[in-house]
Amino acid sequence: MAKASSSSSSTAKVETRKNGGLAAFCSALAFLVIIGVNIGPTSPTESGGSSPFSKLFADAQCTEPCVPGSEDIMKPKAHGTSEYPVQRNLEWGCDWDTADRICNFNRHYAEYSGYWESTSFLSDVEQNIEEETGTVTFYDSGWKGRPLFTVPRDRSWADFIEESKKHGWPSFRDSEVDWNYARVLPGGEMVSIDGTHLGHNLPDRQGNRYCINLVSIAGRPTYGDSGDRLLREKELR
């Protein structure tokens, strides 16, 4: 009888451990599902505010030298969160419709993971590297085309490419951001001062890491005295 009791107790302990392990597994799986839903394929939305995914990282956002911004930047304008659609002649063959939706009518989602590698970016990039500095500058896809990121800084080009491939989106560090025109909102959303949704700040052990849609930074530089810009600014008055 004693042996039977001991055996029954051991079986109960094993079952308890199994149930505990199953519960932990289910919790981990649920967490991954939540993340997957929020950073999945492009799925534009016109609703404002920070995404549930970004709120998971809310306590870790925008530590110096990151420059914080307010929700006023992304308030509704003539064309979503911007005054005009994105540029027509985007770099690297980026899809215009996808770019316009993600940049101007979206606060939550991203181009699909690895999209940047499906463009001509990697094959064309050597032509875009400045001969003297050995860097590439990325410009806002929005109509003002402001400079937002320059890589590589404080690391090699190979480091930038490796990290971007690892995470699925172009990934930038603090020193590679032009803080004159880029901001990080509460919850980690990264935007341009002109209302373009760029991506999110997802810090890691090395510090801030800005995970950015290529379609949001495939613009071409424009100039303050251009007739096209002056005409558009006149229309806004």
Buried (B, 14 or more C-beta within 10 A) or exposed (E): EEEEEEEEEEEEEEEEEEEEEEEEEEEEEEEEEEEEBBBBEBEBEEEEBBBEBBBBBEEEBBEEEBBEBEBEBBEEBEBBBBBBBBBEEBBBEBBBEBBBBBBBBBBBBBBBEEBBEBBEBBEEBEEEBEEEEEBBBBBBBBBBBBBBBBBBBEBEBEEBBEBBBEBBBBBBBBEBBBEEBBBBBBBBBBBBBBBBBBBBBBBEEEEBBBBBBBBBBBBEEBEEEEEEBEEBEEEEE
